[in-house]
Amino acid sequence: MKSLRWAVSLSECASNKNFEELLRRSFLCVTEDDVAQQHEFHYRDDSLACLVGRLLARCAAATSLSLNWSQVGFGRTSRGKPFVASHPDGYHFNVSHQGDFVVLASSSCPVGVDVMKVDESRCSSASAQIQRLERQFTALELRTVRNPANNSLRWRAFYRIWCLKESVLKATGIGLATNLRDYEFVVDRQTHEPGCFITSTKFLMEKELQEDFIFEESFVDQHHCVAVATNGSVPPIGNEFQRISLDFLLKDAEFINISPDLNDMDELDSFLAKPNKHF
C-alpha cells in the first residue's frame, strides 16, 4: 500500500476559473453529514477547508486501497479519530488544516500530520509568544525556540516544535493533551526551512525515548511548515508533500450525495454568501 503526502492550497482552489462548478460537484461527491459540517463554519475558507479535507480523505483511501469512490466508508474512534471502516487496522490517515493549506498523510501504521503557517503577526514577537506558552514546552525545547539569532528564526523554531507536538498527539489519537511538557522533542542542528526534509528528530514521552516514532519535517510552501508522525516501522517517504488541486480530487469522484434535500445551487449560494478571511 502506497503512503501518501498530499497538500491542497485553498487560495489556488478559489482562484480556479471553474471553481463554482467544481464546488457544486464537490457537494455531490461527499456525504450529507460532510455538507452539513461545512455549514457550521462562519468563514468561507473554513468551510472550504472542511470540504477539501473530506474530499482528500475519500480520494486518498480510494487511491491507496483500490476502492471505488462510493465504496469508501468512514468511522470514528471513541476520541473522534477517523478511520476507513473496511480497513480499520491496515490503513491509517490524518488530515490537518491551517493557514492556506489542507494536508493529508496516510500510512499502514498510525499516522498524524500537522501544518502551521509561520505567522509572525500573532504576537508582538516570537519571544513574547514563547513566554505566553512556555508552560507547554520543556526546558530543552525552550532553549531550542529561544536560541536562534533573530526573531524570524525564533518564530520558525516555535512553529516547528508546536507542529511536532500536534502531529504526535494526532498519531496516537489522544487529541489535546493536558500536559504538553510530557511530550519532548529533540531536534538537531539541521536547518529547518523551505526545501528541507528532516527525519532525525527524537521524541521522548515522560522522559523515555519512543523509538517506534518516525518524524518527517518539511514545508509545503515558503510559509507553511508540516510535520508527520508515524508510529511504527514504516520508513519515511523521502520527499516533500505533493501539491494537488481540486480538479485532481474530483477526477474519479462519484456522486454519493443524492439526498432529495440537496440543491447544489442553493449550497453554492450559501457558501458564496459567507465572508472570507485573508489567507
N, C-alpha and C positions, 0 to 999 in steps of 0.2 A: 504494500500500500504506500502510495506516494504521500509524503508530508508536504504541506502547502504553507506558504507565507505570502499572503495577498494584502494589498493596500488599495483603498479607493479614496480619491480626493473628492470631497463634497463640492468644492468650488468648480472643479472640472466637470462634474456631473451637471451642475446648474448652468454652466455655460455651453453645454451641448446644444446645438441648433435644433435637435429633435427632443429636447428634454421633456416637454409636456407630453408628447406621445409616449416616450419611454416611461414616464411616471404613471400614466394611465395604465400601461401594460403591467407595470410593477404591482399595482393594486390587485390585479387579477392573478398574479403569479405567487402571491403569498396567502396565508390563511386569513380568515375573518378576524381571528384574535390578533394577528400581526397588524392588520389595518386599524383595528380598534386601539392597539397600543400606541401607534404613531399619532393618533388623535389626541392623546393626553399631553403632548408637548405644546408649549405655547409658541416657541420659535420654529420657524420654517426649517432651519438647518438641523435642529434636534430631531424633528420629525423625519427629515430625510436620512439622518444618521441611523435612526431606528429602522427605517425601511431597508436601507442598504445593508445593515447588519443582518437582517433576516434573509435577504437575498444571498449574501455572502455565505451564511451558514448552510443554506439549502444547496447552493451551487457547489460548494466545496465537498459536501457529503456525496452528492450525486457523482462528482468527478472522481473522488477518492475511492468510493465503494462501487462504482459502475452501476449505479441505480438510475432509473428514470426520475425526473423531477418530482412526479406525483407519488413515487414510492418512498420518499424520504419522510419519516415521521419523527417528531422530537418529543422527549420527555424532560423532566427536571428532577434533580435530586432534592432531598429534604431541605437543603440550603439554597436551592434555586439554580444550581449549575446545570446548564442544558446538556443533553446527550442525544445521540441518534438511537431511537428505540430498538431498531433491529440489530444494532452493534454496540450495546452498552459498555462492553469491556474492550473491544478490539479497535475502536476508533474514538479519538478524543479531539475536541476542538475548543477554541475560545475566541471571543470577539471583544475588541476594545474600540472606544471612540473618544477622541479629544481633539480640540482644535479643528483642523480641516480634514482629518483623516479618520476613516474606519478601517481597522486592520483585523485580519484573521490568521490564526496559526492552527494547524492540525497535525496530529501525530498518532502513532499506535500506542503511545504512553500518555498519561495525564499531562496536560499542557496548559499554560497560562500565558497571556500576552497583555502588555500594556503599552499604550502610546501616549506621549505627552508632548505638547507644544512647549518649547523652551521660551517661555513668555517672561520677558524682563520687566513688564509693566504691572505685574501682580502685586508688587510691593515696592517701596522706595529703593530698596537694594536687595541683592541676594543675601547679604549678611543679616538684614532685618527679617527677611523671610525665614532664614535658618534659625534665627533667635526665637521667632514666634513658634516654630515647630520643633525645637531642639529636643523635646521630650520623646519624640518619635525616632530619634537617632541614637545609636550607641556612641561611646567616646571615640572609637576608631572612625566611625562614619562621620562624626562631626569634624574630625581632623581632615578627612577626605574632602568634605564640601567647603571647609573654611580656608584650606591651604592655598588654592590657586591664586595666582598673582593679580588677577583683575576681576572686576565684577561679572563680566560676561562668562568667564571660565567658572566662576563660583556658581552662577546660575545653572550652567550646563552640568556641573557636578551634582548640584542639588536634585535636578530632574533625573539624572542618571540613577541615583540611589533610590529616589521615590518610585521610579519605573520598575526597578528590580524588586522592591518590596511588594508592589501591586501584582507583579507577574507571578510571584511565588504563592501569594495568597489565592490567586485565581487558579493556579495549577492544583493546589491542594483542595480547592472547593470550600475553604474556610470562610472566605469573604472578609469583611472588615475585622481585623484583629484588635483585641483590647489593648495589647501592648506591643507596638511595633519594634520596641527595643529587643524583643526576643528573637527578632529576625535580623541578623547581621550580615553585611556583605563586605567582602574583602576584595578590593579591585587593585590591579597592578598599575604600572605607570603608562601602559599603552594608551595612546591618545584617543579620547572619546570625542569624535567629531564626524560630520558628514563624510561618508565614504568608508568608515571603519566597519570592521566585523570582528567583534571581541567574544571569545569563548573561555577566557581564563578566570573569570570571576568565581570566587568561592563563597559558599553560603553556610552560615552557622545558625542553628536553632537552639536557643538556650545554651549557647557556648559550645555546642557539639557540631563538628563538621558533618554536613549532609552530602555524602559523596555520590548519592544517586541523582542529584540535581545537576543538570547542564543548562547553562545560560547562553543565549545569543543576544548580543547588543549591537545595534546598528541605528541608522537614521533612514526615514522614508523620504525626506527631502532636507533642505538646509535648516529647517526649524523644528522638525518633529523627530524626537528620539523614540526608540522602541526597544523593548526587552521581551524575550521569550524564555520562559522557564519550562523545562521538560523534566518530569520526574520518572526516570527510567534509563535504560541503557542505549537509547537511540542516539546516534551521533548527531552533531549539529549539521544543518543542511549545507552550510558553507557559502551562502551568498545572501545578498540583501533581499528585501521584500520586493515582490513583483507588483508593479503598479498596473491595475486593471481598471476597466471602465464599466459604466452601467450597461453599455451595449454588450460587453463580454458576458456579464452576469445573466443577461436575458437571452443570449443567443440560442440556447437549447431549452429555455424555460417553457413550462406548460401552464395553461390556465387551471388553477386549482380552486380559486375563489369564485364559485358560481352561485353564491347566495343571491336570491331574488331581491334582497335588500340593498345590494351593492350597485351603485351607479357610479361608474368610473369618472364621469364628467363632474358629478357632484363632489366626489372625493378630490378631484383635481382643483376645483374651485375653492374648496375648503382649505386645501394645502396652500394655494397661492394667496389666500386671504391672510395668512399668518404673517406677522412681522419677521424680518430677517435680522440676524445678528451679523456682525462683521466676522469673517473667518480669521 
